[in-house]
Amino acid sequence: MVATAVAAPSLRTTQPWRFRLDTDSRTVHIHAAADRARRHTDQVGRAAHLSEGCAVLNLRVAAVHFGREPVTRPLPCPDRPAVLATVRLAESVRDAPETGLCETVWRRHSSRFPLSGRPLPSDLLTELIEAAHLGGATMRFSGRHDTERELCATWEVEWRNRADTDRSAESRRLVSGPHSPSLGLPTAALGPQDALDPLPVRNLGAHRHPEVLPARAFEPRPLLALLSTAHDRRTDWPRAGQALDRALLLATRRAVRASLLHQAMEWPLRRALDGLPVDGPCGHTQMVLRLGYRPRGPASPRRPVEETTADHE
């Protein structure tokens, strides 16, 4: 179950969590891994909480697969903020929306490569909207005008990230720095830059001269989905993470790849920047997803179970 949870998406594959099993109550405690925090890129911890929500959903998927009923409590200890969630494994499982998703976990990974641009079927779009709603979030798909605005805003923040010395150094450490083989991003998974520049692919290597990076033509009209919550509190972030992960697994089951455009969410004062896709009629945007078809590409590594579990708090 922990191996399945660790396969969840996280900001730049930081995997900011640890798991502990209370054998008496059959409860898995998910703790924040302080040494995985990105203090420049994720100053308020929002991305870490999103990632925790994704890990909780994966853990729920695994519990259902093994015949357990997952009873989840997010942020159960107000006086111990490092305890992100608990999942109690009840004796038997009833019908659950996570049924049948466990195998999909191992085929899901983010894609930073060009997508085909082939339209997604309308029934899948409806399924993704319902998946977000089930997790307490809202998903909507951008029209042409909104897509152009969101891409321009994301490009603006991408350039801010590249120009920020601390953020650039933090990014480079996760790609080529002294981390273990189970952390960070391998070069093969970084993907090319858009040769025509409309798509703001994250420059994970923080190259000062991105024109030297491999370039390819991306889809001219990307399909963007905005995942939002009614509020933007600490309790909303893991809820958005569970909704995000459920949508990603359902998309993967239909052979759809996703790219996460998270740049605009990484600046605490982002609402002061004109045009950023953060606040709107559907609430507070927590993630922008780019969706489409392409063959399965390289995956990012994950920490082994023994590196993510603890015998005590």
Secondary structure as UniProt FT lines:
FT   HELIX           2..6
FT   HELIX           11..13
FT   STRAND          17..22
FT   TURN            23..26
FT   STRAND          27..32
FT   HELIX           34..36
FT   TURN            39..44
FT   HELIX           46..65
FT   TURN            66..67
FT   STRAND          69..74
FT   TURN            78..79
FT   TURN            81..82
FT   STRAND          83..90
FT   TURN            97..100
FT   HELIX           102..105
FT   TURN            106..107
FT   HELIX           122..134
FT   TURN            135..136
FT   STRAND          138..141
FT   HELIX           144..163
FT   HELIX           165..176
FT   TURN            181..182
FT   HELIX           187..189
FT   STRAND          193..194
FT   TURN            195..196
FT   TURN            204..205
FT   HELIX           210..212
FT   STRAND          215..216
FT   STRAND          223..229
FT   TURN            234..235
FT   HELIX           236..253
FT   TURN            254..255
FT   STRAND          257..261
FT   HELIX           263..266
FT   TURN            268..269
FT   HELIX           270..272
FT   TURN            274..275
FT   TURN            277..278
FT   STRAND          279..280
FT   TURN            281..282
FT   STRAND          283..292
FT   HELIX           305..308
//
